[in-house]
Amino acid sequence: MRKAPVMTRPRRVARHADVYCAAAAAALVAVAFLVPRILSERARGHLYAGAAPIFGNWLPHVGWGTVPAIVLAALVVRYGPDLAHRLPWRRALLLTWLTATAWAFALAMVDGWQRGFAGRLTTGDEYLHEVGGVRDIPAMLRGFSARILDFQPDSWTTHVSGHPPGALLTFVLLDRIGLRGGAWAALLCVLVGCSAAAAVPVAIRALGTPKSAARLGNFSGIGSGADHSAIGSDSAGSDNGKGKGNVARRSTAEGDPGRNNSSNAAGRGSTIGNSALEILLGRSGEREQVESAEIDGAAKEFASGAESRARAAMPFLALAPAVIWIAVSADAFFAGVTVWAVALLAIATRQRPQWVLAALAAGVLFGFGMFLSYGLVLMAVPAVAVLVARTLRPAVPALVGVLLVVVAFKVAGFWWVDGYHLVVQRYYQGIASERPYSYWVWANLAATVCAVGLAPMAAVHRVVRGLRLSTLRGRPAQQPWALPESRPSITTISVSDAGAATPAAIQSAENATVSVTLTAERTVDAALSKSAYATAPTMQAAANATATPQPVAPRASVILRAIWDGVVPAIRRWQAEVDPVALLACAGLLAVLLADLSGLSKAETERIWLPFDVWVLAGAALLPARGVRAWLAVQAVGALVLVHFILTNW
């Protein structure tokens, strides 16, 4: 009979930390729901959210989507983790996308076909309200900025005025090709938005895991890796021992040849030119000489190790509570576009054939995202994280893609900067001027917890540890102006003991020269002969004198080189050990915090921050495999409670 594995103390501590983090997030949500109940009626009215922090109204209800949603949730909880690891990669991605789409549609049908799906984008504040009035697309783009401010006869509706023209242009083009009405627009948003559930695993797989990064250190530009110790031994990829994920575990058990290289990383990083190419451009001359057979073997392990972590995220992405707002809001379309931009950028960092096209396509999607929503400039956070973790080489074609979109809109008559300044004015022309920042600055985060669920919040401490920031704190480099250790500084020479201290070789020589190091650039030579010891009292006095080195300001080039020699090995170590899942999840959290502190998002963040939320959801992949089904159940229950008790506005 097989014995159950004994849980070590670090594992127990990690499990307890999961619960504590989830409990803290749940407490935040509870307080955010309770505070409006104890406020005065007048103060509660200024929140402009009947079910604050969720933008909606309290309305317990059921619909014909209730049963399918419960059944689908039960199937994902029971079979999702196994299927995610067993199915071939492409089938697993397709199943994740279809499951997320079915889950979103089922939750929307709890509110009914018209109220929950077909009619969501046809209200007076939405984009479709303006589609019929757009007769001339070039004229619409040229005059778009003039209609942003409120209290004008031809002011745009709330959502159109609050976004660049890319969103309206999308629905106008959809109408032009014959797909008219709210149902087609809703279907576009759901399909593109739910595709983010497949884009996130693609990005994770492309970046690889720390173990595979060490294996690929000789040719992919990831850097020579030290051994990766998991965040709790059961958190490495949530691998349940089935499918391809076993390859990653075997690689750790058998030993990692990348360890031998990591000990010499500091030495190799001392040359500025080579290190710059290795770290920033991702490849050096030595790496191009690796034999193809070794590359193929490392690439296979790279894929298998990365897939196990990406597959662990799939069930959480498919069963995310965020799909309540993916079905149906235009922000779901925004999320799908920009998340795929990050995924393509991650693929470009692999630098395989046609990586330039992948980077260029990522830039085009990033640029188009900027013209879908002004706040999506914060997608630069996950983009920069991807580049810094692997290689900066795709940044150039990606920036070219962004510039192509910006120039195209500028030529068409719309300048993004002008639109942004006008939108800030329009923002404070509405209810945003009355919504209290003191409540929404933290209630926004509670609304985000409702969208991502408690599972990613439980993994926050694992995300922080997975960043491996401690690897950046290596041994401090020696100051460039310090005296070298191999050259002892001689400050006092005494005649009485000079004979005893002088080596035999010097005593037998006619003349001896003692070099006393005073500074890095100046030395004093004292020539002493045998006869001088007995006959020259002046030499004796000079020898007894103390030589005090005078401080000399170090050269700027020496300082910069020493700093570079310390930074490059630190970056190399960090690249080899950082967990891409933790990196992407942290990037999503950072983007949320920046958007929150800006004050330009007060309420409705469960919808507005969907492009950032999907990256936060990836953090759930760090949870231990044994508890995956329990956390999936928590996710499903949270989504079902929200959709059945609150009638959301989106």
C-alpha positions in Angstrom: 0.0 0.0 0.0 1.4 3.3 -1.1 2.1 5.7 1.8 1.0 9.3 1.6 3.9 11.8 1.2 4.9 13.5 4.3 4.4 17.3 4.2 7.5 19.1 5.2 7.5 22.3 7.3 8.2 24.6 4.3 5.2 23.0 2.5 3.0 23.5 5.5 4.0 27.1 5.9 3.4 27.7 2.2 -0.1 26.1 2.4 -0.9 28.3 5.4 0.3 31.3 3.6 -2.0 30.5 0.7 -5.0 30.5 3.0 -3.9 33.7 4.7 -3.5 35.6 1.5 -6.9 34.4 0.2 -8.5 35.3 3.5 -7.0 38.8 3.4 -8.4 39.3 -0.2 -11.8 38.0 0.9 -11.8 40.4 3.9 -11.1 43.3 1.5 -14.0 42.3 -0.7 -16.3 42.0 2.4 -15.3 45.4 3.7 -15.8 47.0 0.3 -19.4 45.6 0.2 -20.2 46.5 3.8 -18.9 50.1 3.9 -21.6 51.4 1.4 -24.3 49.8 3.6 -23.2 51.8 6.7 -22.8 55.1 4.8 -25.5 57.7 4.7 -27.9 57.5 1.8 -26.4 60.7 0.4 -22.8 59.4 0.6 -24.0 56.1 -0.9 -25.6 57.9 -3.8 -22.2 59.5 -4.7 -20.7 56.1 -5.3 -22.9 55.6 -8.4 -22.8 51.9 -8.0 -25.8 50.1 -6.6 -23.8 47.0 -5.6 -20.5 48.8 -4.9 -17.7 47.9 -5.4 -19.3 46.1 -8.4 -21.0 48.3 -10.9 -24.5 46.9 -10.9 -27.5 46.3 -8.7 -28.5 43.8 -6.1 -30.9 41.4 -7.8 -31.0 37.7 -6.8 -32.1 35.8 -9.9 -31.7 32.6 -11.9 -31.9 32.0 -15.6 -31.7 29.2 -18.1 -27.9 29.5 -18.1 -27.8 28.6 -14.4 -27.8 24.8 -14.8 -25.3 24.7 -17.7 -23.0 27.0 -15.8 -23.0 24.7 -12.7 -22.5 21.6 -14.8 -19.6 23.2 -16.8 -18.0 24.3 -13.6 -18.2 20.9 -12.1 -16.7 19.3 -15.2 -13.7 21.7 -15.2 -13.1 21.2 -11.5 -13.2 17.4 -11.9 -11.4 16.9 -15.2 -9.8 20.2 -16.1 -6.4 19.7 -14.5 -5.9 16.2 -15.9 -7.0 17.2 -19.4 -4.8 20.2 -19.4 -1.7 18.0 -18.8 -2.7 15.0 -21.0 -4.0 16.6 -24.2 -1.6 17.6 -27.0 -0.6 21.2 -26.7 -2.7 22.6 -29.5 -5.8 20.7 -28.4 -5.3 21.8 -24.8 -5.2 25.5 -26.0 -8.3 25.0 -28.1 -10.2 23.3 -25.3 -9.2 26.1 -22.9 -10.5 28.8 -25.4 -13.8 26.9 -26.0 -14.3 26.2 -22.3 -13.8 29.9 -21.4 -16.3 30.8 -24.2 -18.9 28.3 -23.0 -18.4 29.5 -19.4 -18.8 33.1 -20.4 -22.0 32.4 -22.5 -23.6 30.3 -19.8 -23.0 33.0 -17.2 -24.4 35.6 -19.6 -27.5 33.5 -20.1 -28.3 33.7 -16.4 -29.5 37.2 -17.2 -31.2 36.1 -20.4 -30.6 36.4 -24.1 -31.5 40.1 -24.5 -30.5 41.5 -21.2 -27.4 39.3 -20.8 -26.0 39.0 -24.3 -27.6 40.6 -27.4 -28.7 43.9 -25.8 -25.6 44.7 -23.7 -23.8 46.7 -26.4 -26.9 48.5 -27.7 -27.7 50.8 -24.8 -27.5 54.6 -25.1 -24.0 54.8 -23.6 -22.4 52.1 -25.8 -20.6 52.0 -29.1 -23.4 50.6 -31.3 -25.5 53.6 -30.5 -23.1 55.7 -32.6 -22.4 53.2 -35.4 -25.4 54.2 -37.5 -24.4 57.9 -37.5 -20.9 57.2 -39.0 -21.4 57.8 -42.7 -17.8 58.7 -43.6 -15.0 56.9 -41.7 -12.2 59.4 -42.7 -14.4 62.3 -41.7 -15.2 60.5 -38.4 -11.5 60.2 -37.6 -10.7 63.8 -38.5 -13.5 65.2 -36.3 -13.3 62.7 -33.5 -11.5 64.9 -31.0 -13.9 67.8 -31.5 -16.8 65.7 -30.2 -15.1 64.3 -27.0 -16.1 67.0 -24.5 -19.6 66.8 -23.1 -22.4 69.4 -23.2 -22.2 69.8 -27.0 -25.0 69.1 -29.4 -22.9 66.4 -31.2 -20.9 65.0 -28.2 -20.1 61.3 -28.4 -21.8 58.9 -26.0 -20.1 58.1 -22.8 -18.1 55.1 -23.9 -17.2 56.5 -27.3 -16.0 59.7 -25.9 -14.0 58.0 -23.2 -11.9 55.9 -25.7 -9.8 56.5 -28.8 -11.6 55.9 -32.2 -10.2 52.4 -32.6 -13.1 50.9 -30.6 -15.8 52.7 -32.6 -14.0 52.0 -35.8 -14.0 48.2 -35.0 -17.8 48.1 -34.6 -18.3 50.3 -37.7 -16.3 47.9 -39.8 -18.2 45.0 -38.3 -21.4 46.7 -39.4 -20.0 47.4 -42.9 -19.3 43.7 -43.6 -22.9 42.9 -42.7 -22.6 41.6 -39.1 -25.0 44.2 -37.7 -26.6 44.3 -34.3 -25.8 43.6 -30.7 -25.6 39.8 -31.0 -22.7 39.9 -33.6 -20.9 42.6 -31.6 -21.3 40.6 -28.4 -20.0 37.4 -30.2 -16.9 39.3 -31.4 -16.2 40.5 -27.9 -16.7 37.1 -26.3 -14.6 35.2 -28.9 -11.7 37.6 -28.9 -11.9 38.2 -25.1 -11.9 34.5 -24.2 -9.0 33.9 -26.6 -6.9 35.5 -23.9 -7.3 32.3 -21.9 -5.2 30.6 -24.7 -2.8 33.5 -25.2 -1.5 33.5 -21.6 -0.3 29.9 -21.7 1.3 30.6 -25.1 3.3 33.4 -23.5 4.3 31.3 -20.5 5.5 28.5 -22.7 7.4 30.8 -24.9 9.3 32.3 -21.9 10.0 28.9 -20.4 10.6 27.9 -16.8 13.7 28.5 -14.8 14.9 24.9 -15.2 14.6 25.0 -18.9 16.1 28.4 -19.0 19.3 26.9 -17.4 19.3 24.2 -20.1 18.9 26.7 -22.8 21.5 29.1 -21.4 24.1 28.1 -24.1 22.1 29.2 -27.1 18.8 31.1 -26.4 20.1 34.2 -24.7 18.3 33.3 -21.4 21.6 33.0 -19.6 23.4 30.3 -17.7 21.1 29.1 -14.9 21.6 28.1 -11.4 19.5 25.4 -10.0 15.9 26.5 -9.4 14.4 25.7 -6.1 10.6 25.6 -6.3 8.5 27.9 -4.3 7.6 25.1 -2.0 8.5 21.8 -3.5 5.0 21.2 -4.7 4.6 24.5 -6.5 6.8 23.9 -9.5 4.3 24.0 -12.3 1.5 22.3 -10.4 2.5 19.2 -12.1 0.5 16.2 -11.0 2.9 13.6 -12.3 1.0 13.0 -15.5 1.8 13.9 -19.1 4.7 15.9 -20.4 5.3 17.7 -17.2 7.4 14.8 -15.8 10.3 15.9 -18.0 10.9 19.0 -16.0 11.0 17.0 -12.8 13.4 14.5 -14.2 15.7 17.2 -15.3 16.1 18.5 -11.7 16.6 15.0 -10.3 19.2 14.1 -12.9 21.2 17.3 -12.4 21.5 20.4 -14.4 24.6 21.0 -16.5 23.8 24.7 -16.4 25.0 24.8 -12.8 28.6 24.5 -13.8 28.2 27.5 -16.0 26.5 29.6 -13.4 29.5 29.6 -11.1 31.5 31.3 -13.8 28.9 33.9 -14.7 30.5 36.7 -12.9 33.8 36.1 -14.6 32.3 36.0 -18.0 30.3 39.1 -17.3 33.5 41.2 -16.7 33.9 41.9 -20.4 31.5 44.7 -21.2 31.1 44.1 -24.9 30.4 40.4 -24.8 28.1 40.6 -21.7 26.1 43.4 -23.4 25.4 41.2 -26.4 24.6 38.1 -24.3 22.2 39.9 -21.9 20.6 42.6 -24.1 20.8 41.0 -27.5 20.5 37.4 -26.4 23.3 35.7 -28.3 27.1 35.7 -28.4 29.7 34.2 -30.7 30.3 31.2 -28.4 26.6 30.4 -28.4 26.4 30.2 -32.1 28.9 27.3 -32.1 26.8 24.9 -30.1 26.1 21.8 -32.1 22.6 21.3 -33.5 22.0 18.0 -31.8 22.5 19.6 -28.4 20.2 22.5 -29.3 17.4 20.2 -30.4 17.6 18.2 -27.2 17.6 21.4 -25.0 14.7 22.8 -27.1 12.6 19.7 -26.4 13.2 20.0 -22.7 12.5 23.7 -22.9 9.1 23.1 -24.4 8.1 20.3 -22.0 9.2 22.2 -18.9 7.5 25.3 -20.0 4.3 23.5 -21.0 3.8 21.9 -17.6 3.6 25.4 -16.0 1.5 26.8 -18.8 -0.9 23.8 -18.6 -1.3 24.3 -14.9 -2.7 27.8 -15.6 -5.2 26.6 -18.2 -8.1 25.5 -15.9 -7.9 28.7 -13.9 -8.0 30.8 -17.1 -10.9 28.8 -18.5 -13.0 29.1 -15.3 -12.2 32.7 -14.4 -14.9 34.8 -12.8 -13.7 37.6 -15.1 -15.8 36.1 -18.0 -18.8 37.7 -16.3 -17.6 41.0 -17.8 -16.0 39.4 -20.9 -19.6 38.6 -21.8 -20.4 41.2 -22.8 -18.2 44.3 -22.8 -16.0 46.0 -25.4 -13.1 45.8 -22.9 -13.1 42.0 -23.5 -12.2 42.8 -27.1 -9.4 45.1 -25.8 -8.1 42.4 -23.5 -7.9 39.8 -26.3 -6.0 42.1 -28.6 -3.4 43.3 -26.1 -2.9 39.9 -24.4 -2.0 38.4 -27.8 0.4 41.2 -28.3 2.3 40.2 -25.2 2.1 36.5 -26.3 3.6 37.3 -29.7 6.3 39.4 -28.1 7.2 36.4 -25.8 7.3 34.2 -28.9 9.7 36.7 -30.6 12.1 36.4 -27.6 12.7 32.8 -28.6 14.4 34.2 -31.8 13.4 31.4 -34.0 12.8 31.8 -37.7 10.5 34.7 -38.5 10.8 36.1 -35.0 11.0 39.6 -36.5 7.6 39.2 -38.0 6.2 38.0 -34.6 7.7 41.1 -32.9 6.4 43.4 -35.6 2.9 41.9 -35.3 3.1 42.3 -31.5 3.9 46.0 -32.0 1.0 46.4 -34.4 -1.4 44.9 -31.8 0.1 47.0 -29.0 -0.3 50.1 -31.2 -3.9 49.2 -32.0 -4.6 48.6 -28.3 -3.5 52.2 -27.6 -6.3 53.3 -29.9 -8.8 51.1 -28.3 -8.3 52.5 -24.8 -6.0 55.2 -23.4 -5.3 53.1 -20.3 -3.8 50.3 -22.4 -0.5 52.2 -22.5 0.0 50.3 -19.2 0.4 47.1 -21.2 3.9 48.3 -21.6 4.5 46.9 -18.1 4.1 43.2 -19.1 5.8 43.9 -22.4 8.9 45.3 -20.7 8.8 42.4 -18.2 8.9 39.9 -21.1 11.8 41.7 -22.8 13.9 42.2 -19.7 13.5 38.6 -18.6 14.8 37.2 -21.9 16.2 39.6 -24.6 15.7 43.2 -25.8 16.2 42.3 -29.4 12.5 42.1 -30.3 11.9 45.7 -28.9 13.1 47.3 -32.2 10.6 45.7 -34.6 7.9 45.9 -32.0 8.4 49.7 -31.7 8.3 49.9 -35.5 4.9 48.2 -35.4 3.6 50.6 -32.8 4.8 53.6 -34.8 3.1 52.3 -37.9 -0.3 52.3 -36.2 0.3 55.7 -34.6 1.4 57.3 -37.9 -1.6 55.7 -39.7 -4.1 57.3 -37.2 -2.2 60.6 -37.3 -2.4 60.7 -41.1 -6.1 59.8 -40.9 -6.6 62.9 -38.7 -6.5 61.7 -35.0 -3.6 62.5 -32.7 -3.6 60.3 -29.6 -2.1 62.9 -27.2 -4.8 65.5 -28.0 -7.5 62.9 -27.5 -6.0 61.9 -24.1 -6.0 65.4 -22.7 -9.6 65.9 -23.8 -10.7 62.7 -22.3 -9.3 63.7 -18.9 -11.5 66.8 -19.1 -14.5 64.7 -20.1 -13.8 62.3 -17.3 -14.3 65.0 -14.7 -17.3 66.4 -16.5 -19.3 63.3 -15.4 -19.9 61.4 -12.2 -16.1 60.8 -11.7 -15.9 64.3 -10.1 -18.3 63.1 -7.4 -17.1 59.6 -6.8 -14.9 59.6 -3.7 -11.3 58.7 -4.3 -11.0 57.7 -0.7 -13.3 54.8 -1.2 -12.6 53.7 -4.7 -8.8 53.7 -4.4 -9.1 50.5 -2.4 -12.5 49.4 -3.5 -11.2 49.2 -7.0 -8.9 46.5 -5.8 -11.8 44.6 -4.2 -13.6 44.7 -7.5 -10.5 43.3 -9.1 -10.5 40.4 -6.6 -14.1 39.7 -7.6 -12.9 39.5 -11.3 -9.9 37.3 -10.8 -11.1 35.2 -7.8 -9.4 34.1 -4.6 -7.0 31.6 -6.2 -4.6 34.1 -7.7 -4.7 36.1 -4.5 -3.7 32.9 -2.6 -0.6 32.7 -4.8 0.5 36.2 -4.3 3.3 35.2 -1.8 4.4 32.6 -4.3 4.5 35.3 -7.0 6.7 37.5 -4.9 9.1 34.6 -4.1 9.1 33.5 -7.8 10.6 36.8 -8.8 13.9 35.7 -7.3 14.9 39.3 -6.5 17.5 38.0 -4.1 19.6 36.9 -7.0 20.2 40.5 -7.9 21.9 41.1 -4.6 25.2 39.4 -5.3 28.5 40.1 -3.6 29.2 43.8 -4.0 31.8 44.6 -6.5 35.1 46.0 -5.2 35.4 49.7 -5.5 37.5 50.6 -8.5 39.7 52.9 -6.5 40.5 50.4 -3.8 44.0 48.9 -3.6 44.2 45.5 -5.2 44.3 42.6 -2.8 47.4 41.1 -4.5 49.5 44.2 -3.8 50.1 44.7 -0.1 50.5 48.3 1.0 53.8 48.9 2.8 53.6 51.9 5.0 56.5 51.6 7.5 60.0 50.3 7.0 62.1 49.8 10.1 65.9 49.5 9.8 66.1 47.4 12.9 64.1 44.6 11.5 64.7 45.1 7.8 67.3 42.4 7.6 64.9 39.9 9.2 62.1 40.9 6.9 64.1 41.0 3.7 64.1 37.8 1.7 67.4 36.0 1.1 67.2 36.8 -2.6 67.2 40.5 -1.8 69.9 40.3 0.8 72.3 38.7 -1.7 71.6 41.2 -4.4 73.7 44.3 -4.8 70.7 46.5 -5.0 67.1 45.9 -4.0 64.1 47.8 -5.0 61.0 48.0 -2.7 57.9 49.2 -4.5 55.5 50.8 -2.1 52.0 51.2 -3.5 50.5 54.6 -2.6 47.6 54.9 -5.0 46.2 53.1 -8.0 48.3 55.3 -10.3 51.4 56.3 -8.2 54.2 54.2 -6.7 57.3 55.1 -4.7 60.5 53.2 -5.4 63.0 53.0 -2.5 66.4 51.7 -3.7 68.3 50.0 -0.9 71.7 48.5 -1.1 73.7 46.3 1.4 76.0 49.1 2.2 73.2 51.6 2.7 72.0 49.7 5.8 75.1 50.4 7.7 76.6 53.6 6.2 73.7 55.9 5.4 71.8 57.3 8.3 69.8 59.5 6.1 68.5 56.4 4.3 67.7 54.9 7.6 65.5 57.9 8.5 63.9 57.8 5.2 63.1 54.1 5.6 61.6 54.7 9.0 59.2 57.3 7.5 55.6 56.4 7.1 54.2 56.7 3.6 50.5 57.8 3.7 48.5 57.3 0.5 46.6 60.3 -0.7 43.0 59.7 -1.9 42.6 60.2 -5.7 39.3 60.6 -7.3 38.5 57.5 -9.5 38.0 57.9 -13.2 34.4 57.9 -14.4 35.1 55.1 -16.9 36.5 52.9 -14.2 33.4 53.4 -12.0 31.0 52.7 -14.9 32.9 49.6 -15.8 32.9 48.3 -12.2 29.1 49.0 -12.0 28.6 47.2 -15.3 30.7 44.2 -14.1 28.5 43.9 -11.1 25.1 44.4 -12.9 25.6 42.0 -15.8 26.2 38.9 -13.7 23.3 39.8 -11.5 21.0 40.1 -14.4 22.3 36.8 -15.8 21.5 35.1 -12.5 18.1 36.7 -12.3 17.2 35.7 -15.9 18.1 32.1 -15.2 16.1 31.9 -12.0 13.1 34.2 -12.4 9.8 32.3 -12.8 8.0 33.6 -15.9 4.6 32.9 -14.4 5.5 35.0 -11.3 6.9 37.7 -13.6 3.8 37.9 -15.7 1.5 37.8 -12.7 3.5 40.5 -11.0 3.4 42.7 -14.2 -0.4 42.4 -14.2 -0.5 43.4 -10.5 1.8 46.4 -11.1 -0.3 47.6 -14.0 -3.4 47.4 -11.8 -1.7 49.4 -9.1 -0.6 52.1 -11.5 -4.0 52.4 -13.0 -5.5 52.5 -9.5 -3.2 55.3 -8.2 -3.8 57.4 -11.3 -7.3 58.2 -10.1 -8.7 57.9 -13.6 -10.4 54.6 -12.8 -13.0 55.0 -10.0 -15.4 52.1 -10.2 -16.1 49.7 -13.1 -12.6 48.4 -12.8 -13.8 44.8 -12.9 -14.4 45.5 -16.6 -11.8 48.2 -17.4 -8.9 46.2 -16.0 -9.7 43.0 -17.9 -6.4 43.3 -20.0 -4.4 43.3 -16.7 -6.5 40.8 -14.8 -5.8 37.9 -17.2 -2.1 38.1 -16.3 -2.9 38.1 -12.6 -4.9 34.9 -13.1 -1.7 33.2 -14.4 -0.4 33.4 -10.8 -2.7 30.6 -9.8 -0.5 28.2 -11.7 1.9 28.4 -8.8 -0.5 26.8 -6.4 0.3 23.2 -5.3 -1.1 20.5 -7.5 -2.8 18.7 -4.6 -5.1 21.7 -3.9 -5.8 22.7 -7.5 -9.3 21.3 -7.6 -10.3 23.0 -4.3 -9.1 26.3 -5.6 -10.9 25.8 -8.9 -14.1 25.1 -6.9 -13.6 28.4 -5.0 -13.3 30.2 -8.3 -16.4 28.7 -9.7 -18.5 29.3 -6.6 -17.4 32.9 -6.5 -18.4 33.5 -10.1 -21.8 31.8 -9.6 -22.6 33.8 -6.5 -21.8 37.1 -8.2 -23.7 36.5 -11.4 -26.8 35.2 -9.5 -27.0 37.9 -6.9 -25.9 41.0 -8.8 -27.2 42.2 -12.1 -24.1 43.8 -13.6 -24.3 46.6 -16.1 -21.9 44.9 -18.5 
